[in-house]
């Protein structure tokens, strides 16, 4: 049935070639469990969780799914060097919103909860032994990578260029996620900050498939059976699906975000760095429209979000996402409401039928 995907099915221990994208802030174990029960790879986004939360969610996943494989996803970025002048300029840029909401512009704010993978997280991985460990923004240092692989975890990460894919393979990745420009959320780019080097999924996948020997997972604009079939025909061994799962009841998103998804045929997604300091694709909100979408003075990831946090808290308390990320990919209009289990089954069934017809 899935002859072109056998390698990755065996590698991950799954029965259908679907990887659920780890969407930090938009999901918890419920979504991962549903996808795992349907035969796909359930993923838990750990980059915004502390070690106790990661432990508890992993235990819950194991309890609900038994021997189903689990992907724990982490951030692998280098923390930005503090720059007082730039951060002061950013605060000044946001001053008018603070004044509008009656918030002291000099209020002390806690740091961003997006800790990169380090010693504490590695010790937890060694204890929990998830079947797969994935990264966004490259890989951690080689010593940490060796420890991850030493306990039997498969290693994957995102590449946005052929050069990044080759880099990841050379450093031990067992599979590579080819993330096209269409994908929702943050760019996984790490060898360059030049957005002009980014290309679409269906140009990127065959180039990476030709350049590496490990299996390739297509990500970006994968939202229905047609795009799944196309990705597999272009050389992918599996697909990673994100935005389409946000339509599911298991997604933990705000009413405003869900409304934007339902109206995604008319709502525009764009790349912006003003919400976190790193380019990410989502629906435009007030902050993106008025400041961006791209700002040269936004502090590096994740520092831009620190000064926005009081504004986000104020707006969300009033039912507004004017200062909150609403990540979504370019193919959001292809999504449909269903449970994550039902969606996974239907996408697989429909894509299989398309591939069967194509082979006749």
Protein Blocks (a to p, Z undefined) as FASTA:
>chain_A
ZZmlmmmmmmnopabdcdcdddehiacfklmmmmmmnopacdddfklccfklmmmmmmmm
mmmnomaccdddddfbdcddddfklmmmmmmmmmmmmmmnopafkbccddddddcddfkl
mmmmmmnopabdcdeeiaadfklmmmmmmnopacddddfbfklmmmmmmnopabdcdddf
klgcjdfbfkbccfklpccfklmmmmmmmmpmbdcddeejiabfklmmmmmmnopabdcd
fklmmmpmkbccdfklmmmmmmmmmpccdddfklnopacdddddfklmmmmmbdfklccd
fklmmmmmmmmmmmmmnopaklbccdddfklmmpccddfklmmmmmmmmmmmmmmmmmZZ
